[in-house]
Amino acid sequence: AQHQADIAAAEAPNAEALEAFRIQYLGTKGLVKTLMGEMKNVPNEQKREFGQILNAFKLAAEERFETLKAALESNTEFSFDYDISLPGDPLPLGSRHPISMVRNRIVDIFKRLGFAVAEGPEIEDDWHNFGALNLPEDHPARDMQDTFYISQDPAWLLRTHTSNVQIREMEKGKLPIRLIMPGKVYRNETISARAHCFFHQVEGLYVAENVSFADLKQTLYFFVKEMFGQDVKVRFRPSYFPFTEPSAEMDISCLICGGKGCNVCKHTGWVEILGCGMVHPNVLQNCGIDPNKYTGFAFGMGIERITMLKYQVKDLRLFSENDVRFLRQFTGA
Ligand code: PHE
């Protein structure tokens, strides 16, 4: 019992004391071994009791040793002399990706007009990317967007535009619809300063009673002024999309060269930033919406293009190279 108490009271303020403890109790000539040697002198009828006590003692000694060792080790960690007056290491702060910043900005502007946000799948079936958008199989306009196919029959593909989300939302059958739909899109295009095989779009859709082309134009005018300021010039050109009729493309005056000519505006002074139009009656019908009761407008814009104009970025590839020298320039923007 005295030995037990000694063990419990033992302290090991340093490595030497710990080692001394180990030698005293657990070493080859230590107390545990010595007492075990005594076993042969113990009368047979007491051997059992002696053995139990001795075993408990041995366990207690081992346990105490481990405890002291652990305490000593954790002590050592904190035994450095810290100079708490030294200045700390600055934590490097990241910056948001310019595409994310501009996407958020676009979404915020449309939110103020009452648009809600929706998203859809990037891996899509033929119907939602093409068929329902009034592009039947073999329609020549399918070639406008070079598609990455994942499988042929049934056809699964990487969506070529965010217009698939229009379809998925209209299918839900809840009207009116006023949505802004950001996302990634994929096209099998040769990578250059102006084109990439993957980029970002924001789709817009408004379907209700009495929606007109004038509503579309005013909405987009508002967007451009909020995004680029009051001075930027806007023009609409007639265009063609199978899913809108009439269709248009919207250009803004080139903010990179101020109209003097550069590779972003192909030396025309104008840059196309979006396609738009009135939702084709066939598309409404494909989604179970009565085109005699409802009309709608839709538009789709490329976020990269808008970001290039906003921040004077001349090469699209910079957005996906993750060069911190580029990305760092947007800290605090
Ligand atoms: N989906 C078209 C594109 O990617 C853009 C668009 C969207 C045009 C909606 C009209 C209406 O080019």
Boltz pocket constraint, residues with backbone or C-beta under 6 A from the ligand:
constraints:
  - pocket:
      binder: B
      contacts: [[A, 160], [A, 161], [A, 162], [A, 163], [A, 203], [A, 204], [A, 241], [A, 244], [A, 248], [A, 275], [A, 276], [A, 277], [A, 298], [A, 299], [A, 300], [A, 301]]
      max_distance: 6.0
